[in-house]
Structures are given as C-alpha cells and as structure tokens.
Amino acid sequence: QVQVVESGGGEVQPGGSLRLSCSASESALYFSVVTMGWYRQAPGKERELVARITDGGLIEYGDAVKGRFTVSRDNTKSTIYLQMNNLEPSDTAVYYCKKERPSGQIFWGQGTQVTVTS
C-alpha cells in the first residue's frame, strides 16, 4: 500500500507560485497524530528540510524558504499542503513528502518535480 503521494509539481517562472499536496494513507483520526513534512533534493545536493508540521500544529521551516512558503494540514482529508510563492530558480528540486508515525515509522513519497525557470 502506498503510504504517501505527492502532487502539484510542475514548471513555473521565477516569481511564480505553486501549491503541492501530499495525501497520506491514514484515517482522519490517526492522521491527526502524525507529523508530516516536506523536503527537497536538488541535483548534486543533499535532501533538505523545507517545512515540517507536527500533530500539534507546530511548524518548522528551512531557512531558504522562510517568508515565501507556507505549510498547512487538513486532518479531515489526511492531507498536507505546501504553498510556494515568489519561487526562485534555486527552489528547483524534487520535493518529497515525509510521514512520521508516533511509533517511529517513517514513510517517504516518490517525489514531485518543481522546476523554476525563465
């Protein structure tokens, strides 16, 4: 069973916006206690934190995206979102969704490509 599925990637010009979605295979009740996050990996670079949101709603952003990206969650849909504004070419990467269960189990999605180019 696929645990995490990302969608919404694509190509956009600098200064543009994209919204990513990540659906987790959890009931709404169980999803409410799961920590979810967005990470990205550019060619030749290590995977880095973009944004992470805990079950309690605490949010952490990577330094490179603060003030431009916003993460949110809808527990009724077992889904998190990443609103990306004022995109820059340096945001080009594969964006991955990560699910962290309270048990310690971790699941990664397959990733979705975001390309920022003029």
C-alpha positions in Angstrom: 0.0 0.0 0.0 1.3 3.4 -1.0 1.6 5.4 2.2 2.3 8.9 0.9 1.5 10.5 -2.5 2.6 13.9 -3.6 1.1 16.0 -6.4 1.2 19.5 -7.8 4.7 19.9 -9.1 5.5 21.5 -12.4 7.4 24.2 -14.2 7.0 27.9 -13.3 8.7 31.2 -14.0 10.7 33.0 -11.3 8.4 34.9 -9.0 5.5 32.5 -9.7 3.6 30.2 -7.3 2.8 26.5 -7.0 0.9 24.5 -4.5 1.9 21.0 -3.6 -0.3 18.4 -2.0 0.5 15.3 0.0 -2.0 12.7 0.8 -1.3 10.1 3.5 -2.9 6.7 3.7 -4.3 7.2 7.2 -7.7 7.6 8.7 -8.5 11.2 9.6 -8.3 10.2 13.3 -4.9 8.6 13.1 -3.6 11.3 10.7 -4.2 13.9 13.4 -1.3 12.4 15.5 1.1 12.1 12.6 3.9 14.6 11.9 4.2 15.5 8.2 6.9 17.3 6.4 8.2 18.5 3.0 11.8 18.0 2.0 13.6 18.7 -1.3 16.6 17.5 -3.1 18.3 19.3 -5.9 20.8 17.6 -8.3 24.1 17.0 -6.6 22.8 18.2 -3.2 21.6 16.6 0.0 18.0 16.3 0.8 17.0 19.3 3.0 14.0 20.3 5.1 11.5 22.6 3.5 8.7 22.6 6.1 7.5 20.3 8.9 4.2 20.3 10.8 3.6 18.3 13.9 0.4 16.8 15.1 0.1 19.7 17.4 0.4 22.2 14.6 4.0 23.3 15.4 5.7 24.4 12.2 9.4 24.5 11.3 10.7 25.9 8.0 14.0 25.6 6.3 15.9 28.9 6.2 15.9 29.1 2.5 12.1 29.2 2.3 11.1 31.2 5.3 8.7 34.0 4.4 7.9 32.5 1.0 6.5 29.0 1.6 3.6 28.1 3.9 2.7 24.6 5.1 -0.7 23.6 6.3 -2.6 20.4 7.0 -6.2 19.3 6.7 -6.7 16.4 9.1 -10.2 15.7 7.7 -8.6 14.9 4.3 -5.4 13.3 5.7 -3.5 15.8 3.5 -0.9 18.5 3.9 -0.2 21.3 1.5 2.8 23.5 0.6 2.0 26.9 -0.8 5.1 28.2 -2.6 5.3 31.8 -3.5 7.9 34.0 -5.1 9.7 31.0 -6.4 13.4 31.3 -7.4 15.5 29.1 -9.7 17.3 27.8 -6.6 13.9 26.2 -5.5 14.2 23.8 -8.4 14.3 20.3 -6.9 12.4 17.1 -6.3 10.0 17.7 -3.4 9.3 14.8 -1.1 6.6 14.3 1.5 7.5 12.5 4.7 5.2 10.9 7.2 6.3 10.2 10.8 4.1 8.0 12.8 4.2 8.2 16.6 5.6 4.7 16.6 8.7 6.0 14.8 7.8 4.5 11.4 8.8 6.8 8.6 7.4 6.8 5.1 8.5 8.8 2.1 6.6 9.6 -1.1 8.0 9.2 -4.6 8.6 12.9 -5.0 7.3 15.6 -7.4 9.5 17.7 -9.6 9.4 21.5 -9.2 11.3 23.5 -11.9 11.7 27.3 -11.7 13.0 28.6 -15.0 12.5 31.6 -17.3 
